[in-house]
Amino acid sequence: MSFRESIQHVEGHNKGDVMLYALSTCGWCRKTKGLLGDLGVAYDYVDVDLLEQEARTEVLEEIKVHNPQCSFPTMVIGNDRCIVGFKEEETREALSG
């Protein structure tokens, strides 16, 4: 099973493609999801630690393209912007307007 089948969508205002790679047990990942909710932004996310091994390997390879350290949370906005970790101001700025 591909990890893409495990992607969850959160409704909100369309600010472009926003993909959040997270861990279900990560406090910073929960804070990032909360911030996106507060901003009312539509986004997709996947909790990498809940994936089966094959899907987890697949998603980690995708994350490495944007964040070679594979740390969490990793948020990819469009194809050109990546925010690693909980960075409230940078997230607000990237998704404003």
C-alpha positions in Angstrom: 0.0 0.0 0.0 1.3 3.4 -1.0 1.6 6.1 1.7 -0.5 8.3 -0.6 -3.5 6.2 0.4 -2.9 7.3 4.1 -2.9 11.1 3.4 -5.5 13.0 5.3 -7.1 16.2 4.1 -8.1 19.1 6.3 -10.6 21.6 4.7 -9.9 25.3 4.8 -8.8 28.2 2.6 -6.7 27.2 -0.4 -3.2 28.6 0.0 -1.7 26.3 -2.6 -0.5 22.8 -2.0 0.4 22.4 1.7 1.7 18.9 2.7 2.6 18.2 6.3 4.7 15.2 7.2 4.2 14.5 10.9 4.5 12.0 13.7 1.3 11.1 15.7 3.3 11.3 19.0 5.2 14.6 18.2 4.1 17.7 20.2 5.6 20.0 17.6 3.7 18.3 14.9 0.5 18.7 16.9 1.3 22.4 17.4 1.9 22.8 13.6 -1.5 21.2 12.8 -3.1 23.5 15.4 -1.5 26.5 13.8 -2.7 25.5 10.3 -6.2 25.1 11.8 -6.0 28.5 13.5 -5.0 30.0 10.1 -7.9 28.2 8.4 -5.6 26.7 5.8 -6.5 23.6 3.7 -3.7 21.1 4.0 -2.9 17.4 3.6 -0.9 15.4 6.2 0.4 12.0 6.9 1.5 10.6 10.3 4.6 8.8 9.2 4.9 6.6 12.3 1.5 5.1 11.7 2.4 3.8 8.2 3.3 0.2 7.3 7.0 -0.3 6.7 6.9 -0.2 2.9 4.8 3.0 2.9 7.0 4.5 5.6 10.1 3.9 3.5 8.4 5.4 0.5 7.4 8.6 2.4 10.8 9.0 4.0 12.4 9.0 0.5 10.0 11.8 -0.5 10.7 13.8 2.7 14.5 13.6 2.1 14.1 15.5 -1.2 13.0 18.5 0.9 14.6 17.8 4.3 17.6 15.5 4.1 17.6 15.1 7.9 14.0 13.7 7.8 13.0 15.5 11.0 9.5 16.3 12.0 7.4 18.2 11.3 8.3 18.8 7.7 5.9 21.1 5.8 6.2 21.5 2.1 4.3 24.5 0.5 4.0 24.3 -3.2 7.2 22.7 -4.7 9.6 25.4 -3.6 9.2 26.1 0.1 9.9 23.7 3.0 9.6 24.6 6.7 11.2 22.2 9.1 10.1 22.2 12.7 7.5 24.3 14.4 8.2 27.9 13.1 5.1 29.9 13.8 6.2 33.2 12.2 7.7 31.6 9.1 4.5 29.6 8.7 2.2 32.6 9.1 4.3 34.6 6.6 4.4 31.7 4.0 0.6 31.2 4.2 -0.6 34.8 4.5 -2.4 36.5 1.7 
